[in-house]
Amino acid sequence: MQRKGACASMLSVIEKVAPGTLHILKRRYYILSQIQKVGPIGRRALANRLEFTERVLRKEVDVLRNQGLIKSSSQGMECTTTGITVFHQLGKLMGQHVQSQEKEAKLANKLGIHHCTIVLGNADADQSGTSDMARATTEVLNFLLPEGKTTIAVMGGTTMVQVAKAMDQQIGLNRELLFVPARGGLGESVDIQANVIAENMARRTGGKSRALYAPEHVRSETYSLLLEEPEIKETLEIVENASIVLYSIGNAMEMAKRRGMNDQMLKQLEESRAVAEAFGEFINLEGEIVYKLSRIGLQSSKLPSIPHIVAVAGGKKKAKAIEAHMKTAPPHTWLVTDEAAANEILNGGNPLK
């Protein structure tokens, strides 16, 4: 146990010093593992086994080949003698951390979704936890995004601000990215508005952005009129046809107060046991929508038709919100969270087994 703990601690330090290293190590370990087991194997067959895109696999295979860890022939790829040695050494180093894939699968199964990524830490206790989730989110996006044109619909909020900060030109490589705000936002703090976040993401990745100049929340009698405004209507059509939606999940009462809801509404949400908020919907532990705001932006009913959905939320305090919201989310949602939230959802706060 001490050896496993030491390995996990070492990997945690490595991740702090060189963010993203664990993700790269794990990915290359899985590639070597499959080649070692079934090689020689062709690249397409290997991509299918690992559920990687050929673009991602090609890049990693080139690195492993240049390092002399694998070799190619007409029959396919196989490990070199050095590659086999490194594979076993890497397996010892990864130790406990490699098991995280099983934990992620367990969490995904619990929530009824296809994918989860769990990063170390607790976003409630350490701001770096949110930064780690943000970096992991960019890795998920880099994995999901095809080459060429892609539209990414982005929600607002403090977590999305951190995701924007984690982005760089690598994500935009060989891609034409268009970032569009998935909600209005005039009236709230400027730096957390979806418009500003979409613009920042575009600037950091070398992409483009389009603004949605409308308040997020409107009176019901105003809602239908605003939807007929040509500029708003056109932008919302782009949003609804996006390839990826990127958003966070909020605690119901915190979000209600931030949105300036009155005491009567706050009391109603408490009585309804609302714990989560996303897409203007307040949800209780049973996954029931107990209140829905009239809002300009992407509606949750459109999510099933969008190819990729990435939700980002962590910290023990958001565990109930995550679990409640995922009962309403499409199964192809990919959740990026942290250990604290995962532990709480799976084992009531105890360490994951």
C-alpha positions in Angstrom: 0.0 0.0 0.0 2.8 2.4 0.8 4.3 1.8 -2.7 1.0 2.5 -4.3 0.5 5.6 -2.2 4.0 6.8 -3.1 3.4 6.3 -6.8 0.1 8.3 -6.5 1.8 11.0 -4.6 4.6 11.2 -7.1 2.2 11.4 -10.0 0.3 14.2 -8.2 3.5 16.2 -7.9 4.3 15.6 -11.5 0.9 16.9 -12.5 1.3 20.0 -10.5 4.7 20.8 -12.0 3.8 19.7 -15.6 0.0 19.9 -16.1 -1.4 17.4 -18.6 1.5 15.0 -18.1 -0.7 12.3 -16.5 -3.1 12.4 -19.3 -0.3 11.9 -21.9 1.3 9.1 -19.8 -1.9 7.3 -19.4 -2.8 7.5 -23.1 0.6 6.3 -24.2 0.5 3.5 -21.7 -2.8 2.3 -23.1 -1.4 2.4 -26.6 1.7 0.4 -25.6 -0.5 -2.0 -23.7 -2.7 -2.8 -26.7 0.3 -3.2 -29.1 2.0 -5.4 -26.5 -1.1 -7.6 -26.2 -2.2 -8.0 -29.8 0.6 -6.7 -32.0 1.4 -6.6 -34.8 -1.7 -4.4 -35.3 -2.6 -1.8 -37.9 -3.3 1.8 -36.9 -7.0 1.7 -37.8 -7.6 -1.5 -35.8 -5.8 0.0 -32.8 -7.8 3.2 -33.0 -11.0 1.1 -32.9 -9.8 -0.9 -29.9 -8.8 2.2 -28.0 -11.8 4.3 -29.2 -9.3 7.0 -30.3 -9.7 9.1 -33.5 -7.0 8.2 -36.1 -5.8 11.8 -35.9 -5.0 11.5 -32.1 -3.5 8.0 -32.5 -1.3 9.0 -35.4 0.3 11.8 -33.4 1.0 9.5 -30.4 2.3 6.6 -32.5 4.7 9.0 -34.2 6.1 9.9 -30.8 6.4 6.3 -29.7 8.1 5.3 -32.9 10.6 8.2 -32.8 11.5 7.1 -29.2 12.2 3.6 -30.4 9.4 2.1 -28.4 7.5 0.6 -31.3 8.3 -0.4 -34.9 6.1 -0.8 -38.0 6.1 -3.4 -40.7 3.7 -4.5 -43.4 1.9 -6.5 -40.8 1.4 -3.6 -38.4 2.9 -2.1 -35.3 4.6 -4.0 -32.5 6.7 -3.1 -29.4 10.5 -3.1 -29.6 12.5 -4.7 -26.8 13.0 -1.3 -25.3 9.3 -0.6 -25.7 8.4 -3.7 -23.7 10.8 -2.8 -20.9 9.4 0.8 -20.8 5.8 -0.5 -20.8 6.5 -2.6 -17.7 8.3 0.2 -15.9 5.5 2.6 -16.8 3.0 0.2 -15.4 4.8 0.2 -12.1 4.9 4.0 -12.0 1.3 4.4 -13.0 0.3 1.9 -10.4 -2.8 3.1 -8.6 -3.4 6.0 -11.0 -4.1 3.7 -14.0 -7.1 2.4 -12.0 -8.7 5.8 -12.5 -10.1 4.6 -15.8 -12.1 2.1 -13.9 -13.2 4.8 -11.5 -14.3 7.0 -14.3 -16.2 4.1 -15.9 -17.9 3.4 -12.5 -18.9 7.1 -12.1 -20.2 7.3 -15.7 -22.3 4.1 -15.1 -23.6 5.6 -11.9 -24.7 8.8 -13.6 -26.0 7.0 -16.7 -23.7 8.8 -19.2 -21.0 7.6 -21.6 -17.8 9.3 -20.3 -16.3 10.8 -17.2 -12.9 12.4 -16.6 -11.8 12.6 -12.9 -8.9 14.9 -11.9 -7.1 14.9 -8.6 -8.2 17.3 -5.8 -11.2 19.3 -4.6 -12.3 22.4 -6.3 -13.9 23.6 -3.1 -10.7 23.7 -1.1 -8.2 24.7 -3.8 -8.6 27.0 -6.8 -6.0 24.9 -8.7 -8.7 22.1 -8.7 -10.8 24.2 -11.0 -7.7 24.9 -13.2 -7.0 21.2 -13.4 -10.6 20.5 -14.5 -10.2 23.3 -17.1 -7.0 21.7 -18.5 -8.7 18.3 -18.6 -11.6 19.9 -20.4 -9.3 21.2 -23.1 -7.8 17.7 -23.5 -11.3 16.3 -23.9 -12.1 18.9 -26.6 -8.8 18.2 -28.4 -9.8 14.5 -28.5 -13.3 15.2 -29.7 -12.7 18.0 -32.2 -12.3 16.9 -35.8 -10.1 18.7 -38.3 -11.9 21.4 -40.3 -14.9 23.5 -39.3 -16.6 23.1 -36.0 -19.0 25.2 -34.0 -18.7 25.2 -30.2 -21.6 26.6 -28.1 -20.4 27.9 -24.8 -22.2 28.8 -21.6 -21.1 31.5 -19.1 -19.9 31.3 -15.5 -16.8 31.2 -13.5 -15.8 27.6 -14.4 -16.0 28.5 -18.1 -13.7 31.4 -17.5 -11.1 29.0 -16.3 -11.7 26.7 -19.3 -11.1 29.6 -21.6 -7.8 30.4 -19.8 -6.6 26.8 -20.3 -7.1 26.9 -24.1 -4.2 27.6 -26.5 -3.3 27.5 -30.2 -2.9 23.7 -30.1 -6.7 23.2 -30.0 -7.0 25.3 -33.1 -4.4 23.4 -35.1 -5.8 22.3 -38.5 -9.2 23.4 -37.3 -11.6 26.3 -38.1 -13.4 26.9 -34.8 -16.4 29.1 -34.3 -17.3 29.8 -30.7 -20.8 31.0 -30.0 -22.5 32.0 -26.7 -25.2 29.5 -25.8 -27.0 32.1 -23.7 -27.6 35.8 -23.4 -26.0 37.6 -20.5 -26.4 41.3 -20.5 -26.8 42.5 -17.0 -24.5 40.1 -15.2 -20.8 40.5 -14.4 -19.0 41.1 -17.8 -16.2 38.6 -17.3 -18.4 35.6 -16.8 -20.8 36.4 -19.7 -21.0 33.7 -22.4 -20.3 36.4 -25.0 -17.0 37.4 -23.4 -15.9 33.8 -22.8 -16.7 32.7 -26.4 -14.6 35.7 -27.6 -11.7 34.8 -25.3 -11.8 31.1 -26.4 -11.6 32.2 -30.0 -8.7 34.6 -29.4 -6.7 31.9 -27.5 -7.3 29.2 -30.2 -7.0 31.3 -33.3 -10.7 30.8 -34.0 -13.7 33.1 -34.5 -16.6 34.1 -32.3 -20.1 35.4 -32.7 -22.0 37.4 -30.1 -25.5 37.0 -28.8 -26.6 40.5 -27.7 -29.7 39.7 -25.6 -30.5 39.5 -21.9 -30.5 35.9 -20.7 -33.7 36.2 -18.7 -36.8 38.0 -20.0 -40.4 38.2 -19.2 -42.5 35.6 -20.9 -44.4 38.2 -22.9 -41.1 39.6 -24.2 -39.6 36.2 -25.0 -41.4 35.4 -28.2 -40.8 38.9 -29.6 -37.0 38.7 -29.0 -36.8 35.4 -30.7 -38.1 37.0 -33.9 -35.3 39.6 -34.0 -33.2 38.6 -37.1 -29.8 38.8 -35.4 -30.9 36.9 -32.3 -32.8 34.3 -34.4 -29.8 33.7 -36.7 -27.3 33.3 -33.8 -29.6 30.9 -32.0 -29.9 28.8 -35.1 -26.1 28.5 -35.2 -26.1 27.6 -31.5 -28.6 24.8 -32.0 -26.6 23.4 -34.9 -23.3 23.4 -32.9 -21.2 20.2 -32.8 -20.2 20.7 -29.2 -21.8 22.3 -26.1 -19.6 23.3 -23.2 -21.2 24.2 -19.9 -21.0 24.0 -16.1 -23.5 22.9 -13.5 -24.4 25.2 -10.6 -25.8 24.7 -7.1 -29.5 25.7 -7.3 -29.6 28.2 -4.4 -26.3 29.9 -5.2 -27.4 30.3 -8.9 -30.8 31.6 -7.9 -29.3 34.3 -5.6 -26.7 35.2 -8.3 -29.6 35.7 -10.8 -31.3 38.0 -8.4 -34.4 35.9 -7.8 -36.7 37.3 -5.1 -37.3 35.8 -1.6 -40.6 34.2 -2.7 -38.8 32.3 -5.5 -36.0 31.3 -3.2 -38.5 29.9 -0.7 -40.2 28.0 -3.5 -36.9 26.4 -4.7 -36.1 25.4 -1.1 -39.5 23.8 -0.6 -39.0 22.0 -3.9 -35.6 20.7 -2.7 -33.9 22.1 -5.8 -30.2 21.3 -5.8 -29.0 21.9 -9.4 -29.2 24.5 -12.1 -28.2 24.4 -15.8 -29.8 25.8 -18.9 -32.1 27.9 -16.7 -33.6 24.8 -15.2 -33.7 24.1 -11.4 -33.7 20.4 -10.6 -34.3 18.4 -7.4 -32.5 15.2 -6.3 -35.0 13.0 -8.2 -34.0 14.7 -11.4 -37.3 16.6 -11.7 -37.3 20.1 -13.1 -39.1 22.2 -10.4 -38.7 25.6 -12.0 -37.6 26.8 -15.5 -36.7 30.4 -16.3 -37.8 32.1 -19.5 -34.4 32.6 -21.1 -32.7 33.5 -24.4 -30.3 30.8 -25.4 -29.9 27.1 -25.9 -32.7 25.0 -24.5 -32.0 21.6 -22.9 -34.5 20.0 -25.2 -32.0 20.6 -28.1 -29.2 18.7 -26.4 -30.0 15.2 -27.6 -29.4 16.3 -31.2 -26.0 17.9 -30.5 -23.2 15.4 -31.2 -20.9 16.2 -28.2 -21.9 17.6 -24.8 -19.2 18.4 -22.2 -20.2 19.4 -18.7 -17.6 20.7 -16.2 -18.2 20.7 -12.4 -16.4 19.6 -9.3 -16.0 20.0 -5.6 -17.8 18.1 -2.9 -20.4 20.8 -2.6 -21.5 20.2 -6.2 -21.9 16.5 -5.9 -25.7 16.6 -5.4 -26.0 19.1 -8.2 -24.0 16.9 -10.6 -26.0 13.8 -9.7 -29.4 15.5 -10.0 -28.6 17.3 -13.3 -27.2 14.1 -15.0 -30.6 12.5 -14.5 -31.9 15.0 -17.1 -28.8 15.0 -19.3 -28.5 13.0 -22.6 -26.5 9.8 -22.2 -23.7 11.0 -24.6 -22.7 13.7 -22.1 -19.0 13.8 -21.1 -18.5 15.0 -17.5 -15.2 16.5 -16.3 -15.1 16.5 -12.5 -12.7 16.0 -9.5 -12.1 13.3 -6.9 -14.0 15.2 -4.2 -17.2 15.2 -6.2 -16.7 11.6 -7.5 -16.0 10.3 -4.0 -19.2 11.9 -2.7 -21.4 10.6 -5.5 -20.0 7.1 -5.4 -19.2 6.5 -1.8 -20.7 9.3 0.3 -17.4 11.1 0.6 -15.1 8.1 1.3 -12.1 7.5 -1.0 -12.9 5.6 -4.2 -12.1 1.9 -4.1 
